[in-house]
Amino acid sequence: MVKIRLQRTGKKKAPSYRVVVADSRAPRNGAFIEIIGHYNPLTDPATAVINEDKAVKWLNQGAKPTQTVSSLFKKLGITNNSLN
């Protein structure tokens, strides 16, 4: 199964994340298929930049977002039907 999830980057105690499409069996910071954006929770307010075209493409192909990524998508207004 393909998932859309966060991949941690950044230093110790200063996390930032990439939003990636990856196989669900791959480790958190392991192999991924494509980077579709990034998320920084330390800025005020938190910064999330996601390529909507790529996100919708993967959602339409059946990729399942994690709970955190789906809440980011909700805040940004990204759904399966965003481009239809």
N, C-alpha and C positions, 0 to 999 in steps of 0.2 A: 504494500500500500504506500502511496506517495503522500507525504505530509508537508504542509507549509508551517515552518516553525522558526524559532529564534536560535541563532548560533552566537554564543558569547565571544566577544572580542574585548580588547581593552586591557588595562592593567588591573592588578589586585586592588580591590576596594573601589574601582572606578569602571564599572561595567558599561559596555555599549554592545549593541547586538546587530547582527545582520539578519534580515528576514530571508530565509532560504527555502527552496523546494528540495526535499531530500526523501530518500527511501526511509520508511519508518524503522528499519532494522539497523540503519547506520548510526554510529555514535553521535552525540550532540554536536561536537566540534569536528566530526569526521567528514566523510565524503558527502557532497551535495550535488544536485543537478543544476541549479541556477540560483543566483542571487537576485531577489526582486526588490530589495529595499534595505533600509536600516532604521534603527530605533535607539534613541538615547534617553534613558529615563532620568538622567541627572540634571538635565537642563530644566529651567522653570519657565514655562510649562514643558513637559516631556516632548521631545521632537521625534516624529515618525515620518519618514519619507518612503513611500512605496510606489512602485511603477504599477499603476492601475491596470494598464493593458495586460501586462504579464500576469498579474494576480488573477484577473478575471479569466484569462486563458487557462491557467492551471485549475482554477475552481471549476470551470466548465468541463475540464478533462477528468474531474473526479478527485482532485487532491483535497485532503481534509485539513483545514487549519487547526492548530492547537487552540486551547481556550484563550491564551494570551493573544495570539495572533488574530483570532476571530474578534476579540474586543477591540484591537487596533483597527481592524477592518471596519467595525461598526462605527468607531469614532471618525474614520475618514470617509465613511459612506460607500465602501466597496462591497458589492454583492455579486452573486452569479450573474445577475441581469443588468449590471451597470452599463454595459456597452450595447445592449440590445435596444 
